[in-house]
Amino acid sequence: MTPTVRPPRREDFPAIVALGEAFDRALVGSGDWSEEDVAHDWRALADPERDAWLVEDGGAVVGYATFQDDGVGTFEADGYVHPDRFGHGIGATIVGLTEARAARQLEAVALPRVVLQNVVLHSDGPARALLEGRGYRPVRHFLRMQIDMAEPPAAPVWPGGVAVAAFRPDADAAAVHACVHEAFAEEWSFRDETLADWRTRKLEDPRFDPSLWAVARDGGEVCGAALCTAGQFVMGFVNALAVRPAWRRRGLGLALLRQAFGWFWERGEQRVGLGVDTGNPTAAVRLYERAGMRAVWQADVHEKVLRGG
């Protein structure tokens, strides 16, 4: 039977989660998908009818993909194939769909340089070979790091003069936004974002919980923050660990991380994860290892230049 392609619907979320779980278990040994995470990803799509695809074969969901335009010259494609259909051409179908969508979007983009990025697990050799055979090249590598706590984590030790408190949405938004932007300004994947857009994306997320955002202050000045989410990828997740440059190398990053671990532990969450660029200019991987985290898998960003060399 020939696979069919259609736009996914919200009632497909359980099938998408089941596909993602099977995919991850086959390649990394465990799955961490949830319907809440799928819904969160859909919030970033301009139009799910146009920018997401479900591949079915014999009534079973065997493939899923999404496409995004970040507005600054980078298109992002993301795709998954059920392990029962590995080697059946579903991956090539998905890549073709996202590339055709990128070609249409390229006509509406006036920027001099535009690239299409696709992230695949490093352990998925056939997917990497598929992309490289179609003109992509690996440009960046990211780790999922994780800690599984069997006992209460060590208490944070704060640098002199620094104290921590939970985020206050009305009072702290501007200062925390500025802190995060300054901390990540040199990151490869950094995208400048207005305060208004950042507030919408972060504070209007249904998963947002200000009591899990740790804000560090030196006197009255915000110098660091750990922005965390409960139940993301079926664990506690540190979405951003930000330390402003003037406060680095004083133990603040480790203290913020341990504060996050402690808050999750108090809620009964023993597993905490985060994502990190292996080329991070602040040597963040070593910090996370000192905190007791370990790499559980690697994902590689593959990039294809569509315009501009």
N, C-alpha and C positions, 0 to 999 in steps of 0.2 A: 504494500500500500504506500502511495506517495504521501509524505508529510504535508500538512496544510499549515498555513500561517494566518494568524488573525491578531487584532489588537487584544490585549488582556483586559479583563474587567475586575472590579473589586472582589467579585465572588470567586475569582480565580486565585486569590491570595493563598488559600490553603494548599492548592496544587503547586504554586510557585515556591512556597516554603518547603514542601516535600521534595521538589526537584533540587532546590538549593542544598537541603540537608543531605540528600543522596550524593550530590556532587562533592560536597565537602568531605563527607565520610570516606568516599572513594579515594580522595587525593590527599587529605590531611589527617584522616582518622577520626574526626569529630565534626559535628555540625552545630552552627550557632545562629540559625535563621529564625525569625519570628515575623508574624504578620505586621506587628508594629514597625519593624525595621523596613519592610517592604513599603508600607504606607508612608514612612518618612522619606524613602528614596523617591517615591512618586511625587512628593511635594516639590521636588527640584525639577521635575519634567515640565517643559513648556506645555505639552499636550500629550497625555498618555495614549490617546487614539492614534497619534502620529509618531510618537517617539518611544513606543514599547511594542514588543512582538512576543507572541506565544506560538511555539511550534508544537503541533499535535500529530500523533501518528497512532492510528487505530483507537482514537479516543483518549490516549494517554498524553500528558504533557511531557515532551521530550526536550524542549529548548525554551529559553527565555532570554530576552535581551532588551537593553534600554540605550537611549542616545540623549546626550545633553550638549548644549552650546553654552560655554561659560561667558561668552560675550567679549572675550579679549583674544580671540584667535585660537582657542583650543576646543575641539570637539572631543567628547568623551563617550566611548562605546563600552558596554559591559555585557557579557554574555555567558550563559551556562548551558551545559548539555547533560542530560541524564546519563549516568554511567552505563546503563543498559544499551545506550545508543552511541557510545564512543566508537569512532571509526566508521560511522554510517553516513558521514557527510553533513550532519546537522550543524557542526561548528562552521563549516564553509558556508552553509546557508545563512547562518546568523551574521557572519562577517560580511557577506554580500549585502544583506539587508541594511546593516549599519553604514556600510560604505555608500550605498545608494542614497541613504538619507543624508549623509554628509555631503555628497555631491549636490543634492538639491539645496541644502542649507548654504553651501559655499557661494551660490549665486546671489544670496542676499547679504553677504558679508563683504565689506569694502576694505578690510584690513589687508596690509601687504603680505603678511605671513599667517598662514593657517595650517594647523596640524590636526590630525586625528589620532587620539590615544586609545589604547586598549590595554587593560590590566589583566594579566593571567597569572595563575599560580606557577611558581617556579617548578614545582613538581609535575606540572602538566606539559611534558615535553612535546607531545603532538600539537598542542595549541600554540606553543612558542614557534614550532616549525611552520605551522600554517601561516601565522602572521609574518614571519620573516620571509616566507616564500611569496608573500603578497606585497613586499616592499617596506614592511615595518622594521624598526631596529630597537633593541632595548636601550632605554635612556635613563631609567631610575629603578631602584629596588627598595621595597618597603617590607618591614617585618611586622608581624603581629606578635606582640610580647604579652606575656601573661604571668600572673602569680596565682597559685592555689594555696590559700592560707589555712594551715591546720591549727593555728593558735593566734591569739590577738597580735597584730603587727606591732612593731616597735613604735613608741611614741615619737612624734616629730620633735626635733631640736631646732629651735628658731634662732637665726642670727640675732645678735644684739640689737635691740630697738624694734624688732619686727614682731608683729602680732597677727593672728588670723581670725577671720570671722566669716560667717556665711554671707553670700551675695544678697544685696538689697536692690531689687529691680529698679526702683525709682531713683535711689541715691547713687548707685554704683555703676550704672550702665555705661556712661560716657568714659569714666576712668578705666574700667575694665576693658572696654573696647580699645582704648588707646594703648593700654598695656599689652594686650594680645597682638595688636598690629605692630607695635615696636618690637616685641619679642620675636615675631615671625617674619619680619621684613626681609631678612636675608635668605629665607627658605626658598627652595626651588619651586614649590607649589603655591607660594604666597600669592594671594589676589587681594588687592586693595578693595575695601568695602566700606561704604558710608555707614555712619552710626545707625541711620534709619533702616537700611537694608539688613544690617547685622542684628538689630533688635528684632526685626520681623523673622529672620531665619532662626535665631536662637531662642528668643523669649516666647515666640508664638508656637514653637514646637510642642506638640502635646506631651512629649516626654520631659520637658523642661521642669526642673525642680531646683529652686534657688538654694535650698538647704544642702545641695550637693555641689555647689560652686564655692570653693574655698578662695577667699580673697585675702592676700597678705598686704599689710601696710607697714611702712616705716614712718612712724609719726602719722601724719594724715595722708601720706602719699601711697597710692597703690603701686607696689613693686613686683607683684607676681600673682598668679592665679592658677587654679586647677579647676577646669570646667568639666564636670562629670555627669553621667547619665546612668540611672539604674535600669537594669533590664535590657540594655542595648547589646545585641548579639548574645542574648541569654547570659549576661554577666554584668557586673559593674564595669563601666567603661570611662576612661579618662580621655575625653575628646581633645583637650588642649592642656598642656602644661607650659605655662608662659612665665618667664622670668626676664624682666627688663635688663638690658646689658649692664647697667651700672651696678646691679645687685648680683651678678653672676659670680661663681666660684667662692661662694660663702655658705653653701649648704642649703640655700633656699629651695632649690628644685627638689632635693631629696626630702626636705621637710614637708613641702606641699604634697608630694607623692604619698608620704606616710600618713599625712592628714586624710587624704582621700581613702587610703586603705582602711584607716580607722573608722571613718564614717560608714564605709560599706560594711565593715565587720559588725558594727553596731546594728545594722539593718539585717544581719543574717546572711550577707553576701560574702562568700569566701573566695570567689574567683573574680579577679579584676584584670582587664586587658587594656591595651592601647596600641596604636599604630605609630611606626616611626620610620622615617627616611634613613636608610643606611648611610647616606651622604650628608646627614644633618651636620651643619657647621659647628654646632655646640657639643658634639660628641655625646649626644643624648643616649645612645645605646649603652654606653658604659655606665651612665647614671642609673638607667633602669636595671641593669644587671646588679649594680651595688644594692639596689632596693630589693633584690630577690626575684626579679622577673627573668623569664627566659623566652627565647624566640620559639614559637610553635609552628610558624610557617612564613614563607617569603612569597611576595607577589612582585612581578616585574611589569613596569610600565613600558609598553611598546608604542612607538610613535611613527606615524607616516606623514610626511610633508605633502600637503595638498596644494599649497601655494607658497612661493617665496624662497625656496631652497633652504 
